[in-house]
Amino acid sequence: MPRPIVVCKKYAILVHRWMGVLFCVLFAAWFVSGIVMMYWDFPQVRAEDRWRKAAGLDASQIRVTPVEALRQLHTGDTPAAVKLDTLEQQPVYRFAFRGRTETVGADTGVPVEDVTGDTALRIAATWVDQDPAAARVDFVRELDQWTVLPAIRRQLPFWKATFPDGQEVYVSQQTGAVAQHTTRGSRMGAYLGAIPHWLYFSALRKYSAEWRQTVIWLSAFGFVMNLLGLVVGVWMYSPAKRYRLRSGASSIPYSGQKHWHTMLGLVFGLFALTWVLSGMFSLNPLDWSRGTAAEGPARAL
């Protein structure tokens, strides 16, 4: 066998081995947390939760049109979305602008100021059907572990109400809407599932660009490790069983644990390779997919 090929094989095995040592814990955490995520996701308030817990909307109280309400804000900005909602029992319009949300009473046309702690406590207690007197209220200015999702962080700052049974409700000071709701169970499920799987540790996730690059590069290195393992496994596999071991002729030059590692790697390596590659592609590395398919309709709208 030509010496350059021997050298290439030697270093391919060496790099694969030591990358495996470095990445085995991360890959194990990704696999196990992925299984957990089949049953528990990252806690967040979904549309069906809002519908189920929303106060009844009395249409007879709506005396101001959205256009009239927008004029009361005295802004030249065009809202990206307008939502008819309730703040406690009052009907309100919520105007979503870039980086902020403004609220105007749909009955009075008067802009709603920032929600107070007492109002937020009543909203949170109603959401979880608990006694407000038993809760502790804190003002949250910075992102924490349960507010790192982009859809949640845009609603900062929050009033956070903590109840004796472990439920925590985050109410946006801007809008008075419940932005997040967690329980002891949902937090535990996230610690075992979504947080290690997505690397959603608040110290990293609060920096979106750095978090994205970390996940992309870890996935890229994991892809290289998998690819080298497959290449080496196929390279060393001998259908003619030319290797002579104590147990007899073999297609693989190893016995014991190394034999099973090679065989299982050849069987499951392709699945692991495509799995880690798809994880990297989901974050659009190098902006290779710019999502131009909807550009025409979006511009027309």
FIFIMAR-531950 format. One line per 3 residues: number of its first residue (from 1); for each residue x, z, y of N, C-alpha, C. Coordinates in nm, 3 decimals, padded with zeros to 5 digits. Example, Ala and Ser with C-alpha at 12.3 -4.5 7.8 and 13.67 -1.06 7.14 Angstrom:
! FIFIMAR-531950
1	01.319:00.780:-00.569:01.230:00.780:-00.450:01.320:00.780:-00.330; 01.285:00.708:-00.225:01.367:00.714:-00.106:01.290:00.787:00.003
//
This chain:
! FIFIMAR-531950
1	00.086:00.000:-00.120:00.000:00.000:00.000:00.089:00.000:00.124; 00.067:-00.090:00.222:00.150:-00.095:00.343:00.149:00.040:00.413; 00.266:00.077:00.466:00.280:00.209:00.528:00.186:00.230:00.646
4	00.159:00.132:00.737:00.066:00.158:00.847:-00.072:00.203:00.799; -00.117:00.150:00.687:-00.248:00.190:00.634:-00.244:00.335:00.587; -00.133:00.374:00.524:-00.118:00.511:00.478:-00.119:00.606:00.596
7	-00.049:00.569:00.703:-00.044:00.653:00.823:-00.184:00.665:00.886; -00.256:00.553:00.895:-00.391:00.555:00.952:-00.482:00.647:00.870; -00.473:00.635:00.737:-00.557:00.719:00.653:-00.522:00.867:00.671
10	-00.393:00.897:00.679:-00.348:01.034:00.695:-00.404:01.096:00.822; -00.395:01.022:00.933:-00.440:01.078:01.060:-00.593:01.078:01.072; -00.658:00.984:01.005:-00.804:00.986:01.003:-00.853:01.112:00.932
13	-00.789:01.146:00.820:-00.826:01.268:00.747:-00.795:01.392:00.830; -00.679:01.392:00.896:-00.638:01.507:00.976:-00.734:01.531:01.092; -00.767:01.425:01.165:-00.856:01.439:01.281:-00.995:01.480:01.235
16	-01.045:01.417:01.129:-01.178:01.453:01.077:-01.182:01.600:01.035; -01.076:01.647:00.969:-01.074:01.785:00.920:-01.079:01.884:01.036; -00.995:01.865:01.136:-00.990:01.963:01.244:-01.108:01.951:01.340
19	-01.161:01.831:01.357:-01.285:01.820:01.433:-01.399:01.888:01.359; -01.399:01.879:01.226:-01.500:01.947:01.147:-01.491:02.097:01.162; -01.368:02.150:01.166:-01.350:02.294:01.186:-01.408:02.336:01.321
22	-01.383:02.256:01.424:-01.429:02.290:01.559:-01.580:02.273:01.574; -01.638:02.173:01.508:-01.778:02.139:01.531:-01.874:02.191:01.424; -01.822:02.255:01.319:-01.912:02.295:01.209:-02.015:02.397:01.256
25	-01.975:02.492:01.341:-02.070:02.593:01.388:-02.176:02.528:01.477; -02.132:02.437:01.566:-02.227:02.369:01.654:-02.326:02.286:01.573; -02.277:02.212:01.474:-02.367:02.128:01.394:-02.463:02.215:01.312
28	-02.413:02.325:01.258:-02.502:02.415:01.183:-02.610:02.470:01.274; -02.572:02.509:01.397:-02.672:02.560:01.492:-02.773:02.451:01.527; -02.727:02.328:01.544:-02.818:02.217:01.576:-02.917:02.194:01.461
31	-02.866:02.196:01.338:-02.954:02.171:01.223:-03.059:02.282:01.208; -03.014:02.407:01.209:-03.105:02.520:01.188:-03.206:02.530:01.302; -03.159:02.516:01.426:-03.250:02.526:01.541:-03.349:02.410:01.542
34	-03.308:02.294:01.490:-03.402:02.182:01.481:-03.517:02.212:01.386; -03.486:02.284:01.277:-03.592:02.325:01.185:-03.686:02.424:01.252; -03.628:02.519:01.328:-03.711:02.617:01.399:-03.803:02.547:01.498
37	-03.753:02.442:01.562:-03.833:02.372:01.663:-03.952:02.297:01.603; -03.955:02.282:01.473:-04.073:02.223:01.410:-04.193:02.316:01.425; -04.167:02.446:01.451:-04.273:02.545:01.456:-04.284:02.614:01.592
40	-04.171:02.626:01.665:-04.173:02.692:01.796:-04.095:02.607:01.894; -04.160:02.572:02.004:-04.095:02.493:02.109:-04.054:02.586:02.223; -03.992:02.530:02.325:-03.960:02.608:02.444:-04.091:02.645:02.513
43	-04.110:02.772:02.551:-04.238:02.811:02.612:-04.261:02.741:02.745; -04.381:02.692:02.763:-04.420:02.631:02.890:-04.573:02.624:02.897; -04.623:02.618:03.019:-04.766:02.610:03.040:-04.808:02.464:03.031
46	-04.895:02.433:02.939:-04.938:02.295:02.917:-05.073:02.270:02.985; -05.108:02.143:02.993:-05.232:02.105:03.060:-05.354:02.171:02.994; -05.352:02.178:02.861:-05.467:02.238:02.793:-05.478:02.388:02.823
49	-05.363:02.453:02.847:-05.366:02.595:02.886:-05.432:02.611:03.022; -05.398:02.522:03.114:-05.457:02.531:03.249:-05.607:02.505:03.245; -05.649:02.408:03.165:-05.793:02.380:03.155:-05.868:02.499:03.097
52	-05.808:02.561:02.996:-05.876:02.671:02.928:-05.887:02.795:03.017; -05.787:02.817:03.103:-05.785:02.939:03.183:-05.826:02.917:03.328; -05.854:02.794:03.366:-05.888:02.766:03.506:-06.023:02.828:03.543
55	-06.029:02.875:03.668:-06.157:02.928:03.719:-06.254:02.813:03.741; -06.382:02.843:03.730:-06.483:02.739:03.751:-06.477:02.685:03.893; -06.492:02.555:03.906:-06.486:02.489:04.036:-06.628:02.457:04.083
58	-06.666:02.520:04.194:-06.799:02.497:04.251:-06.789:02.382:04.352; -06.842:02.266:04.314:-06.830:02.148:04.400:-06.900:02.165:04.534; -06.999:02.252:04.540:-07.071:02.270:04.666:-06.984:02.336:04.773
61	-06.873:02.399:04.733:-06.784:02.462:04.828:-06.686:02.364:04.892; -06.676:02.243:04.836:-06.579:02.145:04.888:-06.641:02.077:05.010; -06.589:02.109:05.126:-06.645:02.057:05.252:-06.544:01.972:05.328
64	-06.424:01.956:05.275:-06.319:01.882:05.342:-06.268:01.773:05.248; -06.250:01.653:05.299:-06.197:01.545:05.217:-06.045:01.558:05.206; -05.984:01.495:05.107:-05.838:01.500:05.096:-05.767:01.446:05.220
67	-05.822:01.340:05.281:-05.759:01.282:05.401:-05.763:01.383:05.515; -05.875:01.449:05.533:-05.886:01.549:05.639:-05.792:01.667:05.614; -05.781:01.707:05.487:-05.692:01.818:05.453:-05.546:01.781:05.479
70	-05.510:01.656:05.448:-05.372:01.611:05.470:-05.337:01.613:05.619; -05.433:01.580:05.704:-05.407:01.579:05.848:-05.371:01.719:05.898; -05.424:01.820:05.833:-05.399:01.958:05.877:-05.255:02.001:05.852
73	-05.183:01.926:05.770:-05.044:01.960:05.744:-04.950:01.906:05.851; -05.000:01.812:05.933:-04.922:01.756:06.044:-04.785:01.706:05.995; -04.789:01.626:05.891:-04.667:01.569:05.836:-04.681:01.418:05.826
76	-04.570:01.351:05.845:-04.571:01.206:05.831:-04.540:01.161:05.691; -04.510:01.255:05.602:-04.477:01.221:05.464:-04.603:01.184:05.385; -04.584:01.092:05.292:-04.694:01.053:05.203:-04.681:01.129:05.073
79	-04.785:01.201:05.031:-04.774:01.278:04.906:-04.766:01.186:04.785; -04.689:01.230:04.686:-04.678:01.154:04.561:-04.800:01.175:04.473; -04.868:01.290:04.491:-04.987:01.320:04.412:-05.072:01.421:04.486
82	-05.202:01.414:04.463:-05.297:01.510:04.520:-05.382:01.564:04.406; -05.396:01.696:04.402:-05.469:01.759:04.293:-05.573:01.854:04.351; -05.695:01.845:04.300:-05.800:01.940:04.337:-05.795:02.054:04.236
85	-05.776:02.176:04.287:-05.753:02.291:04.201:-05.825:02.412:04.259; -05.803:02.528:04.199:-05.857:02.652:04.253:-05.743:02.752:04.272; -05.753:02.830:04.377:-05.663:02.941:04.401:-05.749:03.066:04.398
88	-05.743:03.140:04.286:-05.843:03.241:04.255:-05.979:03.169:04.252; -06.072:03.200:04.339:-06.203:03.134:04.337:-06.215:03.026:04.444; -06.112:03.008:04.526:-06.120:02.912:04.637:-06.077:02.773:04.592
91	-06.156:02.668:04.619:-06.111:02.531:04.589:-06.002:02.490:04.687; -05.897:02.428:04.636:-05.785:02.387:04.721:-05.736:02.249:04.679; -05.674:02.181:04.776:-05.600:02.058:04.748:-05.452:02.092:04.742
94	-05.384:02.041:04.640:-05.240:02.058:04.630:-05.175:01.921:04.651; -05.096:01.910:04.755:-05.027:01.785:04.789:-04.882:01.797:04.744; -04.841:01.711:04.654:-04.704:01.714:04.601:-04.618:01.616:04.680
97	-04.521:01.670:04.752:-04.423:01.591:04.824:-04.289:01.602:04.751; -04.192:01.527:04.796:-04.060:01.535:04.734:-03.999:01.673:04.759; -03.984:01.750:04.653:-03.919:01.880:04.665:-04.008:01.994:04.711
100	-04.136:01.969:04.737:-04.223:02.078:04.780:-04.368:02.045:04.749; -04.451:02.148:04.750:-04.595:02.132:04.732:-04.666:02.209:04.842; -04.761:02.145:04.907:-04.839:02.208:05.013:-04.982:02.225:04.964
103	-05.044:02.337:05.003:-05.180:02.369:04.959:-05.271:02.385:05.079; -05.388:02.321:05.072:-05.486:02.327:05.181:-05.621:02.363:05.121; -05.693:02.454:05.184:-05.825:02.491:05.136:-05.921:02.374:05.143
106	-05.989:02.345:05.031:-06.086:02.236:05.028:-06.219:02.277:05.089; -06.233:02.407:05.118:-06.356:02.455:05.182:-06.339:02.475:05.332; -06.218:02.513:05.374:-06.193:02.543:05.514:-06.105:02.441:05.584
109	-06.023:02.370:05.508:-05.928:02.278:05.569:-05.807:02.347:05.628; -05.792:02.475:05.600:-05.681:02.553:05.654:-05.567:02.556:05.553; -05.444:02.523:05.595:-05.330:02.532:05.502:-05.312:02.674:05.451
112	-05.283:02.684:05.323:-05.264:02.814:05.259:-05.118:02.855:05.273; -05.096:02.974:05.326:-04.959:03.025:05.341:-04.907:03.067:05.204; -04.779:03.105:05.201:-04.718:03.150:05.076:-04.799:03.264:05.014
115	-04.812:03.258:04.883:-04.891:03.357:04.809:-04.819:03.492:04.811; -04.892:03.598:04.837:-04.835:03.732:04.839:-04.820:03.788:04.698; -04.744:03.896:04.686:-04.725:03.959:04.556:-04.855:04.012:04.497
118	-04.942:04.067:04.582:-05.069:04.120:04.533:-05.158:04.009:04.478; -05.162:03.897:04.550:-05.242:03.783:04.502:-05.184:03.729:04.372; -05.051:03.717:04.366:-04.987:03.667:04.244:-05.014:03.759:04.126
121	-05.016:03.890:04.150:-05.043:03.985:04.043:-05.185:03.967:03.989; -05.280:03.947:04.077:-05.418:03.925:04.031:-05.428:03.796:03.950; -05.360:03.692:03.996:-05.363:03.564:03.924:-05.300:03.581:03.786
124	-05.187:03.649:03.778:-05.118:03.669:03.650:-05.202:03.754:03.556; -05.262:03.861:03.608:-05.344:03.950:03.524:-05.465:03.877:03.468; -05.526:03.791:03.550:-05.639:03.712:03.503:-05.596:03.615:03.394
127	-05.477:03.557:03.410:-05.426:03.459:03.313:-05.410:03.521:03.174; -05.360:03.647:03.168:-05.334:03.709:03.038:-05.440:03.813:03.002; -05.542:03.827:03.088:-05.651:03.923:03.063:-05.596:04.064:03.044
130	-05.517:04.108:03.142:-05.456:04.240:03.138:-05.490:04.317:03.265; -05.466:04.446:03.261:-05.488:04.532:03.377:-05.373:04.514:03.476; -05.399:04.469:03.598:-05.290:04.447:03.694:-05.216:04.575:03.730
133	-05.280:04.689:03.718:-05.215:04.816:03.754:-05.101:04.851:03.659; -05.103:04.793:03.538:-05.000:04.826:03.439:-04.878:04.734:03.448; -04.882:04.634:03.535:-04.776:04.534:03.541:-04.670:04.570:03.644
136	-04.550:04.517:03.623:-04.442:04.526:03.721:-04.421:04.387:03.782; -04.409:04.381:03.913:-04.395:04.253:03.982:-04.256:04.245:04.046; -04.187:04.133:04.020:-04.056:04.107:04.079:-04.059:03.972:04.149
139	-03.978:03.960:04.253:-03.967:03.833:04.324:-03.844:03.759:04.273; -03.862:03.639:04.222:-03.754:03.562:04.158:-03.718:03.444:04.248; -03.594:03.447:04.300:-03.547:03.339:04.387:-03.462:03.236:04.313
142	-03.396:03.280:04.206:-03.304:03.193:04.133:-03.361:03.160:03.995; -03.310:03.053:03.937:-03.352:03.014:03.802:-03.309:03.120:03.701; -03.394:03.148:03.605:-03.355:03.231:03.492:-03.378:03.151:03.364
145	-03.367:03.219:03.249:-03.373:03.147:03.122:-03.504:03.073:03.100; -03.614:03.121:03.160:-03.746:03.064:03.129:-03.798:02.973:03.239; -03.716:02.946:03.339:-03.761:02.857:03.448:-03.667:02.739:03.468
148	-03.584:02.708:03.366:-03.485:02.601:03.381:-03.544:02.462:03.360; -03.662:02.451:03.300:-03.723:02.319:03.284:-03.746:02.256:03.421; -03.714:02.126:03.436:-03.730:02.062:03.568:-03.869:02.076:03.627
151	-03.973:02.066:03.545:-04.110:02.076:03.596:-04.140:02.216:03.648; -04.068:02.317:03.598:-04.090:02.455:03.642:-04.004:02.488:03.763; -03.878:02.447:03.759:-03.786:02.486:03.866:-03.826:02.431:04.001
154	-03.902:02.321:04.001:-03.947:02.265:04.130:-04.045:02.357:04.202; -04.098:02.458:04.133:-04.198:02.547:04.192:-04.138:02.678:04.244; -04.006:02.692:04.241:-03.940:02.810:04.296:-03.979:02.830:04.443
157	-03.977:02.959:04.488:-03.954:03.084:04.417:-04.080:03.133:04.347; -04.064:03.239:04.264:-04.175:03.289:04.184:-04.199:03.438:04.207; -04.325:03.476:04.183:-04.358:03.615:04.158:-04.368:03.629:04.007
160	-04.291:03.722:03.950:-04.290:03.741:03.805:-04.359:03.872:03.771; -04.467:03.864:03.694:-04.541:03.982:03.651:-04.510:04.010:03.505; -04.463:04.131:03.477:-04.428:04.173:03.341:-04.527:04.278:03.294
163	-04.589:04.255:03.178:-04.693:04.343:03.126:-04.639:04.427:03.010; -04.704:04.541:02.981:-04.652:04.632:02.876:-04.639:04.567:02.739; -04.720:04.468:02.706:-04.712:04.406:02.573:-04.604:04.299:02.564
166	-04.522:04.286:02.670:-04.411:04.190:02.667:-04.442:04.055:02.728; -04.565:04.029:02.766:-04.598:03.902:02.830:-04.539:03.897:02.971; -04.488:03.780:03.008:-04.433:03.758:03.141:-04.498:03.634:03.200
169	-04.547:03.646:03.323:-04.615:03.536:03.391:-04.544:03.510:03.523; -04.505:03.383:03.543:-04.440:03.342:03.667:-04.543:03.268:03.753; -04.567:03.317:03.872:-04.662:03.255:03.965:-04.582:03.198:04.082
172	-04.602:03.070:04.112:-04.530:03.006:04.221:-04.574:03.062:04.355; -04.476:03.102:04.436:-04.510:03.150:04.569:-04.564:03.038:04.657; -04.520:02.915:04.631:-04.566:02.801:04.711:-04.714:02.772:04.692
175	-04.755:02.771:04.564:-04.887:02.718:04.531:-04.983:02.821:04.472; -04.932:02.932:04.422:-05.019:03.028:04.353:-05.055:02.985:04.213; -04.995:02.878:04.164:-05.022:02.831:04.027:-04.931:02.903:03.929
178	-04.981:02.925:03.808:-04.898:02.983:03.702:-04.800:02.877:03.655; -04.672:02.903:03.676:-04.569:02.805:03.641:-04.514:02.825:03.501; -04.513:02.950:03.453:-04.458:02.979:03.321:-04.524:03.105:03.265
181	-04.539:03.106:03.134:-04.596:03.222:03.064:-04.523:03.236:02.932; -04.464:03.352:02.909:-04.391:03.376:02.785:-04.440:03.505:02.720; -04.420:03.514:02.590:-04.447:03.636:02.514:-04.319:03.672:02.438
184	-04.318:03.790:02.378:-04.201:03.827:02.299:-04.176:03.725:02.188; -04.284:03.681:02.123:-04.271:03.584:02.015:-04.219:03.450:02.062; -04.273:03.399:02.174:-04.229:03.268:02.223:-04.085:03.272:02.271
187	-04.043:03.385:02.328:-03.904:03.396:02.371:-03.810:03.400:02.251; -03.848:03.475:02.148:-03.765:03.480:02.027:-03.756:03.342:01.962; -03.869:03.270:01.954:-03.867:03.135:01.897:-03.776:03.042:01.976
190	-03.774:03.056:02.109:-03.688:02.971:02.191:-03.541:03.005:02.171; -03.510:03.135:02.156:-03.371:03.175:02.134:-03.318:03.122:02.000; -03.406:03.107:01.901:-03.365:03.057:01.771:-03.377:02.906:01.760
193	-03.454:02.844:01.848:-03.480:02.700:01.837:-03.432:02.619:01.956; -03.517:02.608:02.058:-03.491:02.513:02.167:-03.363:02.544:02.245; -03.334:02.671:02.270:-03.219:02.704:02.355:-03.087:02.662:02.290
196	-03.058:02.699:02.163:-02.934:02.648:02.104:-02.939:02.499:02.074; -03.057:02.445:02.045:-03.065:02.303:02.009:-03.038:02.214:02.129; -03.095:02.249:02.242:-03.077:02.170:02.365:-02.962:02.221:02.452
199	-02.895:02.327:02.407:-02.795:02.396:02.490:-02.858:02.438:02.622; -02.976:02.497:02.612:-03.054:02.536:02.730:-03.020:02.677:02.777; -02.894:02.715:02.770:-02.852:02.844:02.823:-02.855:02.835:02.975
202	-02.920:02.932:03.038:-02.947:02.921:03.182:-02.820:02.904:03.264; -02.709:02.968:03.222:-02.584:02.957:03.298:-02.536:02.813:03.306; -02.569:02.731:03.204:-02.531:02.590:03.204:-02.643:02.501:03.252
205	-02.766:02.527:03.207:-02.877:02.435:03.233:-02.917:02.428:03.380; -02.885:02.533:03.458:-02.921:02.530:03.599:-02.842:02.422:03.674; -02.731:02.376:03.615:-02.652:02.267:03.673:-02.682:02.141:03.592
208	-02.778:02.064:03.636:-02.830:01.955:03.554:-02.724:01.851:03.518; -02.644:01.809:03.615:-02.544:01.705:03.588:-02.441:01.754:03.488; -02.393:01.877:03.505:-02.291:01.931:03.415:-02.349:01.952:03.275
211	-02.474:01.999:03.267:-02.538:02.016:03.137:-02.550:01.882:03.065; -02.593:01.780:03.137:-02.610:01.648:03.077:-02.478:01.595:03.023; -02.370:01.607:03.101:-02.240:01.558:03.056:-02.189:01.638:02.937
214	-02.215:01.769:02.934:-02.172:01.852:02.822:-02.237:01.805:02.693; -02.369:01.783:02.696:-02.439:01.740:02.575:-02.393:01.601:02.532; -02.374:01.511:02.628:-02.331:01.375:02.595:-02.194:01.377:02.528
217	-02.099:01.451:02.586:-01.963:01.451:02.531:-01.956:01.523:02.396; -02.031:01.633:02.380:-02.033:01.700:02.250:-02.092:01.607:02.143; -02.197:01.534:02.179:-02.257:01.440:02.084:-02.159:01.327:02.053
220	-02.086:01.281:02.154:-01.990:01.172:02.132:-01.878:01.216:02.037; -01.825:01.336:02.059:-01.721:01.387:01.969:-01.776:01.407:01.828; -01.901:01.455:01.820:-01.963:01.471:01.690:-01.981:01.339:01.618
223	-02.013:01.234:01.695:-02.025:01.100:01.637:-01.891:01.052:01.580; -01.783:01.075:01.656:-01.650:01.034:01.609:-01.614:01.109:01.481; -01.642:01.239:01.477:-01.613:01.318:01.358:-01.687:01.263:01.237
226	-01.816:01.233:01.254:-01.896:01.177:01.144:-01.844:01.042:01.101; -01.812:00.957:01.199:-01.767:00.822:01.167:-01.636:00.825:01.089; -01.542:00.911:01.131:-01.415:00.922:01.059:-01.438:00.971:00.916
229	-01.530:01.065:00.899:-01.559:01.115:00.765:-01.614:01.007:00.674; -01.704:00.923:00.726:-01.759:00.814:00.647:-01.653:00.710:00.612; -01.572:00.678:00.714:-01.465:00.579:00.691:-01.370:00.627:00.583
232	-01.326:00.753:00.595:-01.232:00.808:00.497:-01.297:00.815:00.359; -01.424:00.858:00.354:-01.491:00.870:00.225:-01.503:00.737:00.153; -01.544:00.632:00.228:-01.556:00.499:00.168:-01.419:00.446:00.130
235	-01.319:00.472:00.215:-01.183:00.425:00.194:-01.124:00.481:00.064; -01.154:00.607:00.035:-01.093:00.673:-00.080:-01.178:00.661:-00.207; -01.301:00.618:-00.193:-01.388:00.610:-00.310:-01.345:00.493:-00.400
238	-01.337:00.517:-00.528:-01.295:00.416:-00.624:-01.403:00.396:-00.730; -01.480:00.288:-00.723:-01.582:00.263:-00.826:-01.522:00.254:-00.966; -01.395:00.211:-00.975:-01.331:00.195:-01.107:-01.278:00.326:-01.163
241	-01.296:00.436:-01.089:-01.249:00.569:-01.132:-01.100:00.567:-01.164; -01.021:00.523:-01.069:-00.877:00.511:-01.091:-00.801:00.643:-01.075; -00.872:00.748:-01.028:-00.804:00.877:-01.010:-00.807:00.956:-01.141
244	-00.696:01.019:-01.176:-00.685:01.096:-01.299:-00.675:01.245:-01.264; -00.780:01.319:-01.296:-00.783:01.462:-01.271:-00.785:01.537:-01.403; -00.774:01.668:-01.399:-00.776:01.747:-01.522:-00.908:01.730:-01.597
247	-01.015:01.708:-01.520:-01.146:01.692:-01.583:-01.168:01.551:-01.635; -01.073:01.460:-01.606:-01.086:01.324:-01.652:-01.083:01.224:-01.538; -01.121:01.099:-01.566:-01.120:00.995:-01.464:-01.226:01.025:-01.358
250	-01.192:00.993:-01.232:-01.283:01.024:-01.122:-01.278:00.915:-01.017; -01.390:00.899:-00.945:-01.395:00.804:-00.834:-01.340:00.864:-00.705; -01.319:00.996:-00.705:-01.274:01.067:-00.585:-01.150:01.148:-00.622
253	-01.047:01.145:-00.537:-00.921:01.212:-00.572:-00.923:01.363:-00.551; -01.040:01.425:-00.560:-01.050:01.569:-00.539:-01.136:01.629:-00.649; -01.119:01.759:-00.666:-01.205:01.835:-00.757:-01.259:01.956:-00.682
256	-01.355:02.022:-00.740:-01.409:02.143:-00.680:-01.486:02.118:-00.551; -01.463:02.205:-00.454:-01.538:02.196:-00.328:-01.510:02.066:-00.254; -01.385:02.019:-00.255:-01.353:01.894:-00.185:-01.427:01.776:-00.247
259	-01.443:01.779:-00.380:-01.518:01.673:-00.448:-01.662:01.669:-00.398; -01.727:01.788:-00.392:-01.866:01.793:-00.349:-01.878:01.762:-00.199; -01.780:01.803:-00.122:-01.782:01.772:00.021:-01.780:01.620:00.042
262	-01.694:01.552:-00.033:-01.683:01.406:-00.018:-01.812:01.337:-00.064; -01.865:01.379:-00.179:-01.985:01.315:-00.231:-02.105:01.338:-00.138; -02.126:01.461:-00.095:-02.238:01.491:-00.007:-02.219:01.425:00.130
265	-02.095:01.416:00.174:-02.068:01.349:00.301:-02.102:01.201:00.296; -02.072:01.138:00.184:-02.106:00.996:00.170:-02.257:00.975:00.164; -02.329:01.071:00.105:-02.474:01.057:00.093:-02.544:01.088:00.225
268	-02.507:01.200:00.289:-02.580:01.246:00.407:-02.508:01.214:00.539; -02.386:01.162:00.529:-02.311:01.135:00.652:-02.379:01.034:00.744; -02.442:00.933:00.684:-02.509:00.832:00.767:-02.626:00.892:00.843
271	-02.699:00.983:00.778:-02.810:01.050:00.847:-02.758:01.134:00.964; -02.649:01.208:00.939:-02.592:01.290:01.045:-02.538:01.203:01.158; -02.481:01.088:01.121:-02.425:00.997:01.222:-02.533:00.945:01.315
274	-02.642:00.895:01.259:-02.750:00.840:01.343:-02.822:00.951:01.419; -02.828:01.070:01.360:-02.894:01.184:01.425:-02.820:01.224:01.552; -02.688:01.242:01.542:-02.612:01.285:01.660:-02.603:01.172:01.763
277	-02.602:01.046:01.715:-02.597:00.933:01.808:-02.728:00.921:01.885; -02.841:00.942:01.819:-02.970:00.935:01.887:-02.983:01.048:01.988; -02.925:01.166:01.957:-02.926:01.275:02.054:-02.849:01.240:02.179
280	-02.738:01.170:02.162:-02.659:01.128:02.278:-02.734:01.021:02.358; -02.795:00.925:02.288:-02.868:00.818:02.357:-02.989:00.871:02.434; -03.047:00.982:02.388:-03.165:01.035:02.456:-03.135:01.078:02.598
283	-03.006:01.101:02.630:-02.966:01.140:02.765:-02.912:01.022:02.845; -02.929:00.901:02.792:-02.896:00.780:02.866:-02.752:00.780:02.916; -02.653:00.788:02.827:-02.512:00.791:02.871:-02.474:00.662:02.943
286	-02.394:00.678:03.049:-02.347:00.566:03.131:-02.462:00.489:03.194; -02.583:00.551:03.195:-02.701:00.486:03.253:-02.723:00.348:03.193; -02.703:00.338:03.060:-02.712:00.207:02.996:-02.854:00.154:02.994
289	-02.955:00.244:03.001:-03.095:00.200:03.006:-03.155:00.250:03.137; -03.185:00.160:03.226:-03.232:00.198:03.359:-03.384:00.204:03.368; -03.451:00.182:03.258:-03.597:00.195:03.258:-03.666:00.099:03.353
292	-03.625:-00.028:03.351:-03.680:-00.125:03.445:-03.813:-00.183:03.400; -03.858:-00.146:03.281:-03.980:-00.208:03.228:-04.100:-00.181:03.318; -04.107:-00.061:03.376:-04.223:-00.025:03.458:-04.198:-00.050:03.607
295	-04.085:-00.110:03.641:-04.050:-00.125:03.781:-04.151:-00.211:03.857; -04.192:-00.322:03.794:-04.287:-00.410:03.861:-04.420:-00.344:03.886; -04.486:-00.289:03.783:-04.613:-00.218:03.805:-04.600:-00.102:03.901
298	-04.489:-00.027:03.891:-04.472:00.089:03.981:-04.467:00.044:04.127; -04.393:-00.065:04.152:-04.382:-00.115:04.289:-04.517:-00.164:04.337; -04.591:-00.232:04.251:-04.724:-00.283:04.290:-04.819:-00.170:04.324
301	-04.815:-00.063:04.244:-04.902:00.051:04.271:-04.863:00.122:04.399
//
